[in-house]
Amino acid sequence: MTKYIILGFFLCFYTGLHAQFYDIGQEASSTKWSLIEVPGFDFVFPSTYSHQAKRAVQQFTLHAPHATEQWKVKPRKTTIVFHPYQATSNAYAVWAPRRIEVLTTPPQDLYAQPWMEQLALHEYRHMVQLARLDRNTLRYFGWILGQQAVPAATGIFLPTWFLEGDAVMTETAYSHSGRGRVPDFAMPLRAQLIEKNTYSYAKASLGSYRDFVPDHYTLGYHIIAAANINHDTMPWETSLENISRLNSLRPFNYGIMSTVHLDKHNLYQEAMTTLTEMWQPSVEAKEHFININHHTGIYTSISSLSMLNDTTGIFLMSSLDKIPAFYCINLKTRAIKKIHTPGYVSGNHTDGSSGKMVWAEFRPHRRWQMNSYNDLLIYNDSLATVQRFALRKKIYSPVIKRDGSAVAAIEYTREGKPELTIIKGNASFNIALPDTLHAAMPAWTKDENSVFWIATSSQGKAIALTHLKNGATSLVTRYAYREISHPKWHDQHLYYLADCEGVTQLCRLKPEDGKMERITTATYGVGDYAFYNDSILYTSYTSEGYRMAIIANKSVSAGTESGSWPLAAALSDSLEAFKPTATIVNNAHTIKRYRKGKHLFNFHSWAPLYIDADNERIHPGVSIMSQNILSTMFITAGYTFDPLEQRGTFRTSLTWKGWYPEISLDMAGGGRSVTYADEKGKLWDLEWTETNAGLSSRIPLNFSSGPYNRGLIPQLDLTHTNIHFQSDRPGKFFEGNLTTLTYSVLAYAHRRMAKRDLAPRLGANLKLTFRHSPLGDVSPGHIGAIESRVYLPGIGRNHSISAYMAFQKNRPGDYIYANLISFSRGYESFIASNTLVSSRLNYAMPLAYPDVEIRDIIFIKRIRTNLFADFTTMKVNSSQNSYNALGVDVIMDTHILDLPPESSIGIRSIYRTGESDLVFILLWTINLSDF
């Protein structure tokens, strides 16, 4: 009986949790693709990346098998798609259609292992997780639903913290590094447990608007690691087996209870207690913090600390209620002022000298999502200006000379090779770095004729030195499996951040003798630092974010021993984890041409329902779905049945994103029927066939830069309808052909939003639409509309004002078009009009951040309200009417049944001025964009 209950639950919710199949974007249509086939994998990559792809394939195939050792399960053949033209670093394991997509450029804060080794363990572990579920009852569901069955069950029954925590466990236990051996990874949870105690399970796993909550990766890894220590066993395989069998309504929780006799709430509490005891500091650190007058009680963090001149520091500050902005501090008077709001600062890395500050800022390609760059920006304090250099390159961690005359940065080429870039004015030159290493975080030497940088290889991390004259590179320190970062030269010493007994501290050494010393004794970790006279400014982490502190520039201890990592060691021992050698076997892989035309169709999922993924709707019928590996062609085809009309329709939807314009084709055809009563009361049993075809072309242009997201979307839609009656009909019913053309353009500019924002604090959009029917058996005339929305800041924090204004003119022919613009809320039925003027005014504000729950049923994160006034004037022929409304929404942002997508539940009360009545409407939406 349980399985039948779960079956109904499954069919109702699985498409809601993963309705749209994952599309991270497209490469340029001119990209030539190549393929390497090895047992268990197909590697697809742009041809320009061939040299680096060979090594990436070797690293991936060497390390990925370790992700399968614990559960002895082997996933089906997996396609790995490499995207080397993206300036960001990430990877995605996707089950429908099955693939792993890798943004190949290594991050600047990479762990002490090569990027592909880390991804091979982490991302392939996700494929192993899903393969472990693809058995028993779930395998039968796969026969019914295709590849979407397992991720649907995962979204419903498996907590996100387990998926990510288990993958972090794998990258840690089966390597010499991994996030489990990185001090900054545990730091947010450590600070929270010691300074704020343990949050509820719901808050820890689902997040909060009131407080900063460590992410799923941190939470999941530490629950798994602590459970391993406390119980000498891990219950996860039993839980996965239960999910695959669908043998209870709470199979994950039931698996934990049957193994360790605790439910997930108590297991979480036990893990947090264990960690709190383990992480208590033996000696309380004494740090001198600098008050920057930020709003107390709101998580606020400082990063990107540097010096503009001898007395002025500069830093990036962000919080839950404000987007990041640069501030400067006069270190003599401690006066602080805001100087600039940037865009996405790459790596949160800045450097300053001689009244200038440099940073790299993310810049998307105007059309292709898998192409992006980092611009170089220079702030000039004396002029109070910011100069942007659009280099169209992937540059990272720029550092400026002492006199401000030149900048050094790390660059990754389109071929995936690291280089050292020196930029002076409008000129630049590059020095090739060893392409077997990952390069990060450069720093000028004392004479500024050479540059230090962080090198990462299979042997760990080291500090390297490259001479600008001859390009020769040597090592300053030996490779080690420990975290080192942020090198800077100052006063005869090379300073850097390093793992010291499990905490990131500021250290220094003299390259000539290799003597290392520790400078700081931060409780949880140092994030960045800068030199001020005989002191050092640094950022020190607390449970409320990084704060600025100051310390004398002197050694506090000799030696910089790294941490012992008891959690990681215990995991490796319990799993008897194999430590892979650092040697990559140089296999000669054959590179083939990947022909895009031969791989357009990839039917991966189907269902005994018609799944309208774009509109997130389910209809009776059948459907089949295709998405090719390059995410350029999407197809949904099937048959829908209308129980009310007792008729069916065949449907096909195709979207092509491989060219500069996106093109969509939709076709539907079938029988229709309805009973109609005319003006005299006569009943007509109408039957007809209806065929609809639509062709749409749009160009989603992205012009975002700085703190604003900007775009322009021109679109052309052509629709054709044919109606043929098979019964007698009243004369007013149309029969024949109708072809309609719609032209529209949408322009928008919105300021980035902070976590607590309900809408952009500044922004506007404008949409123009025109529709007519030049072909067909009737002439419905034409209609045009202009719509605009403006966003402004409200009175209080995270309050928002939005104003909507629209005008529509409809010139009818044989019949009149439906309205294109919004109507006043509360009026559901209204006729089309000749002229329509509509305006809306909204004031949205948060009311409370309660973070309260009814266990396993609902978790309430935020309560908010929206006050609105709507005004609509409609003119039909010679008559004119007004439809006005005043209202208020009260909405709770919640999570239902511990499911990851956030649900907004509320009630809308509307006073309709014309009818002098009060209307109440239930509101419910699910936010799938963040899931």
Solvent accessible surface area in square Angstrom, and as a share of the most:
residue,aa,sasa,rsa
1,M,171,0.77
2,T,49,0.28
3,K,99,0.42
4,Y,159,0.61
5,I,82,0.42
6,I,1,0.00
7,L,60,0.30
8,G,36,0.35
9,F,55,0.23
10,F,0,0.00
11,L,48,0.24
12,C,92,0.55
13,F,72,0.30
14,Y,3,0.01
15,T,7,0.04
16,G,30,0.29
17,L,11,0.06
18,H,72,0.32
19,A,4,0.03
20,Q,80,0.35
21,F,32,0.13
22,Y,88,0.33
23,D,50,0.26
24,I,28,0.14
25,G,5,0.04
26,Q,1,0.00
27,E,12,0.06
28,A,23,0.18
29,S,51,0.33
30,S,88,0.57
31,T,12,0.07
32,K,136,0.57
33,W,12,0.04
34,S,8,0.05
35,L,19,0.09
36,I,1,0.00
37,E,78,0.35
38,V,16,0.09
39,P,128,0.80
40,G,21,0.20
41,F,12,0.05
42,D,29,0.15
43,F,0,0.00
44,V,1,0.01
45,F,0,0.00
46,P,1,0.00
47,S,45,0.29
48,T,67,0.39
49,Y,11,0.04
50,S,26,0.17
51,H,104,0.46
52,Q,25,0.11
53,A,0,0.00
54,K,82,0.35
55,R,69,0.25
56,A,4,0.03
57,V,0,0.00
58,Q,15,0.07
59,Q,11,0.05
60,F,0,0.00
61,T,38,0.22
62,L,54,0.27
63,H,6,0.03
64,A,0,0.00
65,P,63,0.40
66,H,14,0.06
67,A,0,0.00
68,T,24,0.14
69,E,54,0.24
70,Q,47,0.21
71,W,14,0.05
72,K,168,0.71
73,V,26,0.15
74,K,155,0.66
75,P,8,0.05
76,R,132,0.48
77,K,106,0.45
78,T,0,0.00
79,T,22,0.13
80,I,0,0.00
81,V,0,0.00
82,F,0,0.00
83,H,6,0.03
84,P,0,0.00
85,Y,11,0.04
86,Q,16,0.07
87,A,5,0.04
88,T,59,0.34
89,S,34,0.22
90,N,68,0.35
91,A,10,0.08
92,Y,55,0.21
93,A,29,0.23
94,V,14,0.08
95,W,11,0.04
96,A,8,0.06
97,P,1,0.01
98,R,31,0.11
99,R,0,0.00
100,I,0,0.00
101,E,4,0.02
102,V,0,0.00
103,L,6,0.03
104,T,9,0.05
105,T,4,0.02
106,P,8,0.05
107,P,31,0.20
108,Q,19,0.09
109,D,101,0.52
110,L,5,0.02
111,Y,39,0.15
112,A,1,0.01
113,Q,7,0.03
114,P,5,0.03
115,W,18,0.06
116,M,9,0.04
117,E,12,0.05
118,Q,3,0.01
119,L,5,0.03
120,A,0,0.00
121,L,0,0.00
122,H,5,0.02
123,E,14,0.06
124,Y,10,0.04
125,R,0,0.00
126,H,21,0.10
127,M,0,0.00
128,V,0,0.00
129,Q,1,0.00
130,L,16,0.08
131,A,13,0.10
132,R,8,0.03
133,L,0,0.00
134,D,14,0.07
135,R,93,0.34
136,N,43,0.22
137,T,21,0.12
138,L,0,0.00
139,R,107,0.39
140,Y,120,0.46
141,F,14,0.06
142,G,15,0.14
143,W,171,0.60
144,I,79,0.40
145,L,0,0.00
146,G,9,0.09
147,Q,36,0.16
148,Q,10,0.05
149,A,1,0.00
150,V,4,0.02
151,P,15,0.10
152,A,1,0.00
153,A,0,0.00
154,T,9,0.05
155,G,7,0.07
156,I,17,0.08
157,F,23,0.09
158,L,5,0.03
159,P,23,0.15
160,T,34,0.20
161,W,3,0.01
162,F,0,0.00
163,L,32,0.16
164,E,30,0.13
165,G,0,0.00
166,D,0,0.00
167,A,0,0.00
168,V,0,0.00
169,M,1,0.00
170,T,0,0.00
171,E,0,0.00
172,T,0,0.00
173,A,0,0.00
174,Y,2,0.01
175,S,6,0.04
176,H,69,0.31
177,S,4,0.03
178,G,0,0.00
179,R,36,0.13
180,G,10,0.09
181,R,39,0.14
182,V,16,0.09
183,P,5,0.03
184,D,59,0.31
185,F,22,0.09
186,A,15,0.12
187,M,10,0.04
188,P,23,0.15
189,L,4,0.02
190,R,44,0.16
191,A,0,0.00
192,Q,10,0.04
193,L,3,0.01
194,I,42,0.21
195,E,85,0.38
196,K,60,0.25
197,N,108,0.56
198,T,48,0.28
199,Y,24,0.09
200,S,43,0.28
201,Y,8,0.03
202,A,1,0.00
203,K,10,0.04
204,A,9,0.07
205,S,9,0.06
206,L,22,0.11
207,G,19,0.18
208,S,2,0.01
209,Y,22,0.09
210,R,104,0.38
211,D,26,0.14
212,F,64,0.27
213,V,24,0.14
214,P,9,0.06
215,D,79,0.41
216,H,63,0.28
217,Y,73,0.28
218,T,5,0.03
219,L,4,0.02
220,G,0,0.00
221,Y,2,0.01
222,H,4,0.02
223,I,1,0.00
224,I,0,0.00
225,A,0,0.00
226,A,0,0.00
227,A,1,0.00
228,N,7,0.04
229,I,66,0.34
230,N,57,0.29
231,H,49,0.22
232,D,132,0.69
233,T,58,0.33
234,M,31,0.14
235,P,1,0.00
236,W,2,0.01
237,E,73,0.33
238,T,53,0.31
239,S,0,0.00
240,L,0,0.00
241,E,36,0.16
242,N,10,0.05
243,I,0,0.00
244,S,0,0.00
245,R,109,0.40
246,L,1,0.00
247,N,58,0.30
248,S,23,0.15
249,L,104,0.52
250,R,111,0.41
251,P,1,0.01
252,F,6,0.03
253,N,8,0.04
254,Y,116,0.44
255,G,0,0.00
256,I,0,0.00
257,M,91,0.41
258,S,60,0.39
259,T,43,0.25
260,V,13,0.07
261,H,148,0.66
262,L,44,0.22
263,D,20,0.10
264,K,24,0.10
265,H,14,0.06
266,N,71,0.36
267,L,2,0.01
268,Y,2,0.01
269,Q,78,0.35
270,E,53,0.24
271,A,1,0.01
272,M,1,0.00
273,T,78,0.45
274,T,24,0.14
275,L,0,0.00
276,T,32,0.19
277,E,126,0.57
278,M,72,0.32
279,W,24,0.09
280,Q,97,0.43
281,P,51,0.32
282,S,116,0.75
283,V,121,0.70
284,E,127,0.57
285,A,26,0.20
286,K,170,0.72
287,E,39,0.17
288,H,108,0.48
289,F,55,0.23
290,I,4,0.02
291,N,102,0.52
292,I,15,0.08
293,N,116,0.59
294,H,48,0.21
295,H,91,0.41
296,T,113,0.66
297,G,63,0.60
298,I,11,0.06
299,Y,28,0.11
300,T,9,0.05
301,S,20,0.13
302,I,2,0.01
303,S,29,0.18
304,S,1,0.01
305,L,0,0.00
306,S,3,0.02
307,M,21,0.09
308,L,0,0.00
309,N,61,0.31
310,D,115,0.59
311,T,39,0.23
312,T,19,0.11
313,G,0,0.00
314,I,0,0.00
315,F,0,0.00
316,L,7,0.04
317,M,25,0.11
318,S,37,0.24
319,S,21,0.14
320,L,12,0.06
321,D,9,0.04
322,K,108,0.46
323,I,23,0.12
324,P,29,0.18
325,A,4,0.03
326,F,0,0.00
327,Y,30,0.11
328,C,10,0.06
329,I,0,0.00
330,N,55,0.28
331,L,7,0.04
332,K,149,0.63
333,T,97,0.56
334,R,94,0.34
335,A,62,0.48
336,I,48,0.24
337,K,124,0.52
338,K,109,0.46
339,I,36,0.18
340,H,48,0.21
341,T,17,0.10
342,P,1,0.00
343,G,2,0.02
344,Y,110,0.42
345,V,16,0.09
346,S,22,0.14
347,G,63,0.60
348,N,76,0.39
349,H,18,0.08
350,T,4,0.03
351,D,23,0.12
352,G,14,0.13
353,S,22,0.14
354,S,62,0.40
355,G,14,0.14
356,K,60,0.26
357,M,0,0.00
358,V,0,0.00
359,W,0,0.00
360,A,0,0.00
361,E,1,0.00
362,F,46,0.19
363,R,68,0.25
364,P,27,0.17
365,H,27,0.12
366,R,117,0.43
367,R,5,0.02
368,W,13,0.04
369,Q,79,0.35
370,M,8,0.03
371,N,10,0.05
372,S,1,0.01
373,Y,29,0.11
374,N,2,0.01
375,D,3,0.01
376,L,1,0.01
377,L,3,0.01
378,I,29,0.15
379,Y,9,0.03
380,N,34,0.17
381,D,48,0.25
382,S,101,0.65
383,L,120,0.60
384,A,78,0.60
385,T,67,0.39
386,V,48,0.27
387,Q,105,0.47
388,R,81,0.30
389,F,29,0.12
390,A,68,0.52
391,L,52,0.26
392,R,137,0.50
393,K,65,0.28
394,K,12,0.05
395,I,0,0.00
396,Y,10,0.04
397,S,3,0.02
398,P,1,0.01
399,V,10,0.06
400,I,8,0.04
401,K,47,0.20
402,R,138,0.50
403,D,97,0.50
404,G,10,0.09
405,S,47,0.30
406,A,5,0.04
407,V,6,0.03
408,A,0,0.00
409,A,0,0.00
410,I,0,0.00
411,E,13,0.06
412,Y,8,0.03
413,T,22,0.13
414,R,123,0.45
415,E,74,0.33
416,G,11,0.10
417,K,72,0.30
418,P,3,0.02
419,E,33,0.15
420,L,0,0.00
421,T,1,0.00
422,I,11,0.06
423,I,8,0.04
424,K,124,0.53
425,G,51,0.49
426,N,152,0.78
427,A,66,0.51
428,S,58,0.38
429,F,104,0.43
430,N,56,0.29
431,I,18,0.09
432,A,75,0.58
433,L,10,0.05
434,P,53,0.33
435,D,43,0.22
436,T,73,0.42
437,L,23,0.11
438,H,35,0.15
439,A,3,0.02
440,A,9,0.07
441,M,11,0.05
442,P,2,0.01
443,A,4,0.03
444,W,20,0.07
445,T,13,0.08
446,K,107,0.45
447,D,92,0.48
448,E,22,0.10
449,N,76,0.39
450,S,8,0.05
451,V,0,0.00
452,F,9,0.04
453,W,0,0.00
454,I,4,0.02
455,A,0,0.00
456,T,5,0.03
457,S,9,0.06
458,S,12,0.08
459,Q,82,0.36
460,G,0,0.00
461,K,9,0.04
462,A,0,0.00
463,I,1,0.00
464,A,0,0.00
465,L,32,0.16
466,T,0,0.00
467,H,73,0.32
468,L,32,0.16
469,K,185,0.78
470,N,114,0.58
471,G,23,0.22
472,A,48,0.37
473,T,49,0.28
474,S,57,0.37
475,L,84,0.42
476,V,39,0.22
477,T,20,0.12
478,R,218,0.79
479,Y,60,0.23
480,A,39,0.30
481,Y,87,0.33
482,R,45,0.16
483,E,24,0.11
484,I,13,0.07
485,S,22,0.14
486,H,34,0.15
487,P,4,0.03
488,K,37,0.16
489,W,56,0.20
490,H,53,0.24
491,D,95,0.49
492,Q,89,0.40
493,H,26,0.12
494,L,0,0.00
495,Y,1,0.00
496,Y,6,0.02
497,L,4,0.02
498,A,1,0.01
499,D,2,0.01
500,C,3,0.02
501,E,123,0.55
502,G,15,0.14
503,V,13,0.07
504,T,11,0.07
505,Q,7,0.03
506,L,0,0.00
507,C,0,0.00
508,R,30,0.11
509,L,3,0.02
510,K,71,0.30
511,P,48,0.30
512,E,138,0.62
513,D,89,0.46
514,G,40,0.38
515,K,116,0.49
516,M,64,0.28
517,E,26,0.12
518,R,44,0.16
519,I,0,0.00
520,T,0,0.00
521,T,50,0.29
522,A,5,0.04
523,T,33,0.19
524,Y,11,0.04
525,G,0,0.00
526,V,0,0.00
527,G,19,0.18
528,D,9,0.04
529,Y,0,0.00
530,A,4,0.03
531,F,35,0.15
532,Y,26,0.10
533,N,104,0.54
534,D,124,0.64
535,S,27,0.18
536,I,0,0.00
537,L,0,0.00
538,Y,3,0.01
539,T,1,0.00
540,S,0,0.00
541,Y,8,0.03
542,T,18,0.10
543,S,13,0.08
544,E,51,0.23
545,G,0,0.00
546,Y,36,0.14
547,R,83,0.30
548,M,1,0.00
549,A,0,0.00
550,I,29,0.15
551,I,41,0.21
552,A,49,0.38
553,N,35,0.18
554,K,126,0.53
555,S,43,0.28
556,V,67,0.39
557,S,42,0.27
558,A,85,0.66
559,G,36,0.35
560,T,9,0.05
561,E,129,0.58
562,S,47,0.31
563,G,15,0.15
564,S,100,0.64
565,W,47,0.16
566,P,72,0.45
567,L,14,0.07
568,A,0,0.00
569,A,45,0.35
570,A,31,0.24
571,L,0,0.00
572,S,12,0.08
573,D,107,0.55
574,S,63,0.41
575,L,30,0.15
576,E,151,0.67
577,A,16,0.12
578,F,103,0.43
579,K,73,0.31
580,P,8,0.05
581,T,89,0.52
582,A,36,0.28
583,T,96,0.56
584,I,25,0.13
585,V,96,0.55
586,N,134,0.69
587,N,76,0.39
588,A,107,0.83
589,H,35,0.15
590,T,97,0.56
591,I,57,0.29
592,K,100,0.43
593,R,162,0.59
594,Y,13,0.05
595,R,119,0.44
596,K,76,0.32
597,G,58,0.56
598,K,154,0.65
599,H,70,0.31
600,L,41,0.20
601,F,125,0.52
602,N,42,0.22
603,F,95,0.39
604,H,2,0.01
605,S,0,0.00
606,W,93,0.33
607,A,6,0.05
608,P,63,0.39
609,L,39,0.19
610,Y,15,0.06
611,I,3,0.02
612,D,33,0.17
613,A,18,0.14
614,D,125,0.65
615,N,92,0.47
616,E,91,0.41
617,R,151,0.55
618,I,66,0.33
619,H,65,0.29
620,P,64,0.40
621,G,18,0.17
622,V,83,0.48
623,S,7,0.04
624,I,66,0.33
625,M,3,0.01
626,S,4,0.02
627,Q,2,0.01
628,N,4,0.02
629,I,24,0.12
630,L,17,0.08
631,S,2,0.01
632,T,17,0.10
633,M,19,0.08
634,F,40,0.16
635,I,16,0.08
636,T,23,0.14
637,A,25,0.19
638,G,18,0.17
639,Y,67,0.26
640,T,11,0.07
641,F,73,0.30
642,D,57,0.29
643,P,74,0.47
644,L,169,0.84
645,E,32,0.14
646,Q,109,0.49
647,R,74,0.27
648,G,14,0.13
649,T,20,0.11
650,F,140,0.58
651,R,95,0.35
652,T,59,0.34
653,S,29,0.19
654,L,44,0.22
655,T,25,0.15
656,W,40,0.14
657,K,41,0.18
658,G,7,0.07
659,W,139,0.49
660,Y,76,0.29
661,P,41,0.26
662,E,13,0.06
663,I,45,0.23
664,S,27,0.18
665,L,68,0.34
666,D,67,0.35
667,M,96,0.43
668,A,18,0.14
669,G,21,0.21
670,G,22,0.21
671,G,19,0.18
672,R,81,0.29
673,S,18,0.11
674,V,72,0.41
675,T,84,0.49
676,Y,51,0.19
677,A,57,0.44
678,D,28,0.14
679,E,149,0.67
680,K,193,0.82
681,G,52,0.50
682,K,114,0.48
683,L,122,0.61
684,W,45,0.16
685,D,106,0.55
686,L,1,0.01
687,E,67,0.30
688,W,25,0.09
689,T,49,0.29
690,E,31,0.14
691,T,62,0.36
692,N,52,0.27
693,A,29,0.23
694,G,14,0.13
695,L,85,0.42
696,S,21,0.13
697,S,37,0.24
698,R,76,0.28
699,I,49,0.25
700,P,25,0.16
701,L,27,0.14
702,N,53,0.27
703,F,92,0.38
704,S,16,0.10
705,S,22,0.14
706,G,14,0.13
707,P,20,0.13
708,Y,49,0.19
709,N,59,0.30
710,R,85,0.31
711,G,5,0.05
712,L,63,0.31
713,I,28,0.14
714,P,46,0.29
715,Q,54,0.24
716,L,79,0.39
717,D,32,0.17
718,L,65,0.33
719,T,65,0.38
720,H,61,0.27
721,T,30,0.18
722,N,51,0.26
723,I,30,0.15
724,H,104,0.46
725,F,19,0.08
726,Q,114,0.51
727,S,37,0.24
728,D,116,0.60
729,R,83,0.30
730,P,16,0.10
731,G,78,0.75
732,K,141,0.60
733,F,53,0.22
734,F,51,0.21
735,E,59,0.26
736,G,13,0.13
737,N,54,0.28
738,L,23,0.12
739,T,14,0.08
740,T,15,0.09
741,L,32,0.16
742,T,13,0.07
743,Y,91,0.34
744,S,20,0.13
745,V,47,0.27
746,L,55,0.28
747,A,39,0.30
748,Y,58,0.22
749,A,33,0.26
750,H,42,0.19
751,R,43,0.16
752,R,32,0.12
753,M,93,0.41
754,A,10,0.08
755,K,104,0.44
756,R,19,0.07
757,D,10,0.05
758,L,37,0.19
759,A,18,0.14
760,P,14,0.09
761,R,81,0.30
762,L,67,0.34
763,G,14,0.14
764,A,42,0.33
765,N,35,0.18
766,L,75,0.37
767,K,80,0.34
768,L,77,0.38
769,T,17,0.10
770,F,81,0.34
771,R,64,0.23
772,H,44,0.20
773,S,13,0.09
774,P,72,0.45
775,L,118,0.59
776,G,43,0.41
777,D,92,0.48
778,V,33,0.19
779,S,64,0.41
780,P,0,0.00
781,G,19,0.18
782,H,61,0.27
783,I,0,0.00
784,G,19,0.18
785,A,11,0.08
786,I,74,0.37
787,E,31,0.14
788,S,28,0.18
789,R,61,0.22
790,V,48,0.28
791,Y,32,0.12
792,L,86,0.43
793,P,53,0.33
794,G,14,0.14
795,I,167,0.85
796,G,25,0.25
797,R,101,0.37
798,N,6,0.03
799,H,32,0.14
800,S,4,0.02
801,I,46,0.24
802,S,12,0.08
803,A,26,0.20
804,Y,8,0.03
805,M,93,0.42
806,A,8,0.06
807,F,91,0.38
808,Q,0,0.00
809,K,102,0.43
810,N,2,0.01
811,R,150,0.55
812,P,60,0.38
813,G,44,0.42
814,D,98,0.51
815,Y,91,0.35
816,I,55,0.28
817,Y,15,0.06
818,A,72,0.56
819,N,31,0.16
820,L,42,0.21
821,I,12,0.06
822,S,40,0.26
823,F,12,0.05
824,S,3,0.02
825,R,30,0.11
826,G,12,0.11
827,Y,20,0.07
828,E,151,0.68
829,S,107,0.69
830,F,78,0.33
831,I,112,0.57
832,A,20,0.15
833,S,0,0.00
834,N,26,0.13
835,T,26,0.15
836,L,0,0.00
837,V,68,0.39
838,S,1,0.01
839,S,36,0.23
840,R,46,0.17
841,L,94,0.47
842,N,16,0.08
843,Y,44,0.17
844,A,20,0.15
845,M,46,0.21
846,P,22,0.14
847,L,94,0.47
848,A,42,0.32
849,Y,38,0.14
850,P,31,0.19
851,D,18,0.10
852,V,78,0.45
853,E,61,0.27
854,I,106,0.54
855,R,120,0.44
856,D,33,0.17
857,I,96,0.49
858,I,30,0.15
859,F,1,0.01
860,I,29,0.15
861,K,12,0.05
862,R,16,0.06
863,I,47,0.24
864,R,51,0.19
865,T,10,0.06
866,N,20,0.10
867,L,79,0.39
868,F,10,0.04
869,A,18,0.14
870,D,0,0.00
871,F,98,0.41
872,T,0,0.00
873,T,48,0.28
874,M,2,0.01
875,K,85,0.36
876,V,28,0.16
877,N,118,0.60
878,S,109,0.70
879,S,58,0.38
880,Q,121,0.54
881,N,71,0.36
882,S,66,0.42
883,Y,46,0.18
884,N,39,0.20
885,A,1,0.00
886,L,87,0.43
887,G,15,0.15
888,V,50,0.29
889,D,3,0.02
890,V,64,0.37
891,I,18,0.09
892,M,59,0.26
893,D,1,0.00
894,T,0,0.00
895,H,7,0.03
896,I,48,0.25
897,L,84,0.42
898,D,31,0.16
899,L,20,0.10
900,P,32,0.20
901,P,7,0.05
902,E,27,0.12
903,S,6,0.04
904,S,18,0.12
905,I,43,0.22
906,G,12,0.11
907,I,86,0.44
908,R,46,0.17
909,S,21,0.14
910,I,0,0.00
911,Y,92,0.35
912,R,48,0.18
913,T,55,0.32
914,G,60,0.57
915,E,87,0.39
916,S,77,0.50
917,D,48,0.25
918,L,103,0.51
919,V,40,0.23
920,F,123,0.51
921,I,52,0.26
922,L,140,0.70
923,L,33,0.17
924,W,148,0.52
925,T,89,0.52
926,I,76,0.39
927,N,59,0.30
928,L,16,0.08
929,S,94,0.61
930,D,126,0.65
931,F,70,0.29
